[in-house]
């Protein structure tokens, strides 16, 4: 049969000769059949295992009938809020409504509701009272137990309870969804499915919960910030598929939400198989008149080579979602996909990225992780690289060489970011040489995030000296190669632990660098990160020690302005920040000053200016 998109309406279903679908998949994004979109992977995987799936993309949540276009599915409804948490998708860190949604046709905002998974679940339940509902995706995964919700400034219940769903799948859901599909297909009632790894279920029978760690009760977590921090860290220490324990959380009226241990990582062959499913590799043609879906442009000519990350940044949710064990596709699979990209009529000779959460991770951090998992209370790269870390770029170098040698490929970029501390941990500098020679086009984006060692410690990032070492080696290598290429550092303001003093320290670093970033990322407290726990509780959950947190919008504006101190619009904020932090010495005409004095009309006096 000719390759085609999955059904999006009843007519598509009839044309395929389907009288009843096995699964109806409700998604918060536009329908894009590309492996960079979670809904594409899950739906194609189910199809490959003999199940029929129909897509309902961005239904009108104000109309009950919008989720009933296929009737009742034979096995279950599936729900995903989208490739991003719907609240992050909708709002900036200042809680202002964004103007565009890159995951919607034409970039139109407002095609999905806030808290999309919850809204879709309740919409389905109004019409289909008994049909199983299974939720997954980033939004469900990161809200699977009690969590702090930045937008409402409240600790919320597990999304499993608020959505009215029966089972939640967390993490990368391939194993979970197939396990649930097999159980439902065999006739097991959804209420009796409590054994699938990578899932969360609810029960009233405490006696049936075995071999579990009981977290503090929801009321305690909601009322006491210290208890919240303790509960969160218990969850954080049980995210590994080999050592993670079953977790149970009690809610009022003796309802228990039970998180089974995480699913095991996919083998290389299994990961290859996932990425070689018959994707159409684009957005559904019905979106053509609106110009397609903006998000596809970023990934259409990119290759996903790995998943998982042992980087351990505290502000990143990857530990909770993809996990710390790196899984990589084979070189053969990636070359095969690259050859398919080359045949695309829109391919211009440039592969935009070869990477994943971290581009230069191609295997687990150490051999132990392949069989025993990661260390629960130790990081691979922080505060310093572990003595067992296996830092080796040979496989990645070999892959990149094969890709750039393909006929029709002009250049292979690396855009998903490299860990410079991991690069430095490799005694062989061949990767740095090849990176500068072949894979940078003028600028390399890296993420030191800050320059204060105190803030970096709370971020889980290496000390500033490590970044300075990388800068020196990068500049020396480019000079040796005769190239003029620069570094663009990503920086973050207002992360827990950052006071005005540390923000000034960062501004001085930028002054010495002679660089002012065009954009600044203010810390965004998204669900289920250590940094978000710090933001809400004012405690470091790893040590239970107090952490300074900038929450006042004006102080956050000052920290952000300091990073862009050269912008005339920021003058007043920068001056106020310097005076408040006792750094009046940085206001003047000297070489090391950040800003010059201005006339003070409010006091009626004039500041004398030097004439050049």
Buried (B, 14 or more C-beta within 10 A) or exposed (E): EEEEBBBBBBEBBEEBEBEEBBBBBBBBBBBBBBBBBBBBBBBBBBBBEEBBBBBBBBBEBEEEEBBBBBBBBBBBBBBBBBBBBBBBBBBEBEEEEEEEBBBBBBBEBEBBBBBBBBBBBBBBBEEBEEBBBBBBBBBBBBBBBBBBBBBEEEBBBBBBBBBBBBBBBBBBBBBBBBBBBBBBBEEEEBEEBBEBBBBBBBBEEEEEBEEBBBBBBBEBBBEBBEBBBBBBBBBBBBBBBBBBBBBBBBBEEEBBBBBBBBBBBBEBEEBBBBBBBEBBBBBBEBBEEBEBBBBBEEBBBBBBBBBBBBBBBBBBBBBBBBBBBBBBBBBEBBBBBBBEBBEEEEBEEEBBBBBBBBBBBBBBBBEEBEEEBBBEEEBBBBEEBBEEBBBBBEEBBEBBEBBBEBEEBEEBBBBBBBBBBBBBBBEEBEBBBBBBBBBBEEEBBBBBBBBBBBBBBBBBBBBBEBBEBBBEBBBEBBEEEEEEBEBEBBBBBBBBBBBBBBBBBBBBBBBEEEBBEEEBBBBBBBBBBBBBBBBBBBBBBBEEEEBBBBEEEEBBBBBBBBBBBBEEEBBEBBBBBBEBBEBEEBBBEEEEBBBEBEEEEEEEEEEEEEEE
